[in-house]
Amino acid sequence: MTSLSLSLLAAYAAYHKVKLTRKTLQVYTVQERFLLNLLQAHRNTEMGRNLGLSSIKTIHQFREQVPILPYESYEPYVDRISKGEKNVLNPEPVVYINLTSGSTGNKKQVPVTRSFQASLRRADLASMGFAIELLRQQGLEFGKTLLPNSANLQGVTSGGIPYGPVSVGSIRKGRFLFEQAFVHPYGALQIADSLARHYVCLLFALRDRDMRGMTANFPMLILRTCGYLERYGEDLINDLETGAIAKELKLEPHIRVKLERKLFPAPDRAAELRQILKIEGRLTPKQAWSGLSYIVTAQGGTSDFYLQHFPDYFGDTPIFGGVYGSAEATFSVYPKFNSEGGILAIESGFFEFIPEEQWEEENPKTLLATEVQANKLYRILVTSYSGFYRYDIGDVVQVLGFYNQAPLIAFRYRRGGLLSSTTEKTTESHTIQVMQALHKEFNLRLDDFCITLSEQEFPANYIVNIELAAGETLSNPQAFLNRFEYWLRQINTPYGTVRDGQVPPPRLRILKSGSFNIIRQRQLKKGMPDSQLKLPHISENRSFLAELTIEHEVTLSEVSIKLPIPS
């Protein structure tokens, strides 16, 4: 531990971890109590009266009486809340509005009250308790971490309610906690320019050779921070030596003044890092902070593709999922390192599960947390203090097993994010599994990839768009495409069926270096916050990769399908 404050935080987190663990022994009772308490609190809101919440006394009644509604049913209510109306969805004042990233559609607005914040904080603290215990078991230290997220609001509604990404709301609400747990000043997160913010956070972090962790919403964002450290390593060391912040960085003048007051020359630390850079030829997190103990970032779903790049920067440093959540809810708490399964967050929401065979039904039957089965896929519904009831976020989760009575769930994909030339319904999960298999077979690192459909043909070809990582070459593109075809047939059998019929062979496009960075910049210009930045690995938007430079393109030769499996 590096301070009394961190020690107290660790003790408080341990308490919440033990509390959640005990509650996993009585999941039905805990979920029932959560639901009935919420309904009691919300019964006199406008939505509560419309749904007749005051008459509901059991879970069965709730499921019979309250319909499963999409976001569009809540949108008019949230619009009124944003204009300042009270007691619409929530009995308490709305103190913030979470904005979704909009990565799979239009941005959604989610009302946040103090009760909602408190319910989510229980999961955050429990996850921290699990992490600290795991570190202790492995002889690793808990300490300060790097988190270069923005703390800036996107705006304030006409009713005076601040709004922005969920991460911004969490940081601003938990500012005191942040100042104890993170290695850089809070003011560094108020820098608007993304590159400047990352640079300054890294500069303060490099001063502390005992920094223990790195945190980001998604693995791609962790890798971006690693890229900045590698690219600007020499500049950072120079600034560390002089105790100054590079003049060319886009920093607000008043923020620069405040931060430079906190920054002092560190010539010894600069010399140490300069020697590492000279010997290794680059600066990675594990080299800069030899005692790095943990990485906190999302697990499951699209994360898996990026996580395979982590050993190059972090060696065997444990990766921890923290919590699996979104703007609308927290769904699970991770109890282990290097695992994609999280304990259902039974203290933070009331959850129902729609089994696969019910997905196309107009009024699907749902299962409770105590009724799901291991290894099955479900759509997950949540009722929370946001004022949304039986809300279908669109996430598909897999139950991996159980922690006492609580399901261990893993995010698989967002429903609606499907790729179909005809009827095959290829998911992101399918394509990530394919690319992981190809990575192993060809020992090939990709910067990123996205599978799209051809623009002119119907049925359309699959277009396999890849960008090779720096220094990589693909000597036999036809063989790579052949094995893509093989693995996608194995992993998504309906694809094999339609390929044997109507769907033409796939094409491979090798994009110019920097192509996916162009796409990321496009997403940012559209208003996606950089802390929520993530790219889909499949897209039915035929213009998603428009105007990128294609260095090489091949179409699968039908003869090549007969090629033997590489040894």
Number of C-alpha atoms within 10 A of each C-alpha: 12 14 12 10 14 17 14 12 18 20 14 15 24 21 15 21 25 13 14 21 18 12 18 22 14 14 21 19 12 15 23 16 16 19 22 19 12 19 24 15 17 23 22 19 19 17 20 22 14 11 17 16 23 15 14 19 14 12 17 9 12 20 15 10 14 15 13 17 13 15 15 10 11 19 14 11 16 22 13 14 23 23 13 17 15 16 17 20 25 26 19 18 17 24 16 27 26 24 24 22 23 16 15 15 10 9 14 18 22 24 26 25 20 16 18 21 18 13 21 23 18 21 30 23 23 27 27 26 23 23 27 20 20 19 16 11 10 10 10 17 22 25 23 25 24 24 25 28 25 25 23 18 15 14 11 14 16 11 12 13 19 18 24 22 26 22 22 22 23 17 19 16 15 12 14 11 14 19 16 19 21 22 25 27 19 20 17 25 24 18 23 15 15 16 16 20 22 22 23 26 24 24 24 21 23 25 24 16 15 20 24 22 26 23 23 21 24 21 26 23 21 22 17 12 24 18 15 17 23 18 13 14 21 18 15 25 23 20 20 25 18 14 20 18 22 15 8 7 14 15 21 13 8 8 14 19 12 13 18 12 10 11 18 15 15 18 17 12 18 21 15 13 23 20 12 16 19 11 10 11 11 16 24 22 20 17 17 23 19 14 17 25 25 24 25 24 22 25 27 20 21 25 20 18 24 19 19 13 17 17 11 11 18 21 12 13 18 20 26 25 27 29 28 27 18 16 21 26 24 24 27 28 29 29 27 20 20 15 15 24 27 29 29 30 31 26 23 26 26 27 23 24 23 21 19 13 11 14 13 8 9 8 10 15 15 19 16 15 19 15 12 22 17 13 12 14 22 26 22 23 23 21 22 24 30 23 25 23 25 21 22 22 18 16 16 23 22 22 21 18 20 19 16 15 18 23 27 24 30 26 27 22 21 19 15 12 20 16 20 20 23 14 11 18 16 21 22 24 24 20 24 22 18 22 22 16 15 18 16 10 14 16 10 15 21 18 19 20 24 20 24 25 24 19 14 9 11 13 16 19 21 21 21 23 20 21 22 19 14 11 6 13 12 13 9 9 18 19 20 19 24 25 24 21 21 16 20 20 18 14 16 18 14 16 22 18 14 18 19 11 9 13 21 19 19 22 23 22 21 20 21 15 17 17 20 20 12 13 16 17 13 13 18 14 10 10 12 21 23 19 21 20 18 20 18 14 20 25 21 16 13 12 12 15 18 9 8 14 14 15 11 11 15 15 19 20 15 11 8 13 16 10 11 10 10 9 5
